[in-house]
Amino acid sequence: MTRSSDISVHLLEHLRFWGIYSSNMDEVYRVHIANVSLIIYAKKNTLLDTNYRYFNIMLLAA
């Protein structure tokens, strides 16, 4: 990033750097979003299972 203000670095080198940088950031975001989605899915399923068990207990007690 510090080399971006250096005039002696060719435009092709700038483009190559930004291409690699954007590809890496894209991969990071995909991995993080996938992890967050899995956490939300797991919490939702846990909540549904808990509610289902409670509902069955209430039905059996009645």
C-alpha positions in Angstrom: 0.0 0.0 0.0 2.9 2.4 0.7 4.2 1.7 -2.8 0.9 3.0 -4.3 2.1 6.6 -4.1 5.4 5.8 -5.6 5.5 7.0 -9.2 8.3 4.6 -10.2 6.1 1.6 -9.8 4.4 0.8 -13.2 0.7 0.8 -13.6 0.7 -2.9 -14.4 2.2 -3.6 -11.0 -0.5 -1.5 -9.4 -3.2 -3.4 -11.2 -1.7 -6.8 -10.4 -1.5 -5.8 -6.7 -5.1 -4.7 -6.5 -6.2 -7.8 -8.3 -4.6 -10.1 -5.8 -5.7 -7.9 -2.9 -9.4 -7.9 -4.0 -9.3 -11.6 -4.6 -8.0 -12.2 -1.1 -10.5 -9.9 0.5 -13.3 -11.7 -1.5 -12.2 -15.0 -0.1 -12.0 -13.6 3.5 -15.5 -12.3 3.2 -16.9 -15.5 1.8 -15.4 -17.5 4.6 -16.6 -15.2 7.3 -20.1 -14.9 5.9 -20.3 -18.7 5.6 -19.2 -19.1 9.3 -21.8 -16.5 10.5 -24.5 -18.2 8.4 -23.6 -21.6 10.0 -23.8 -20.1 13.5 -27.1 -18.5 12.9 -28.5 -21.7 11.4 -27.3 -23.7 14.4 -28.8 -21.3 16.9 -32.1 -21.3 15.0 -32.2 -25.1 14.9 -31.4 -25.3 18.6 -34.2 -22.9 19.4 -36.7 -24.9 17.3 -35.6 -28.2 18.9 -36.1 -26.7 22.4 -39.5 -25.3 21.6 -40.5 -28.7 20.0 -39.4 -30.6 23.1 -41.3 -28.2 25.4 -44.4 -28.5 23.3 -44.3 -32.3 23.5 -43.8 -32.2 27.2 -46.9 -30.0 27.5 -48.9 -32.3 25.3 -47.9 -35.4 27.3 -48.7 -33.7 30.6 -52.2 -32.7 29.5 
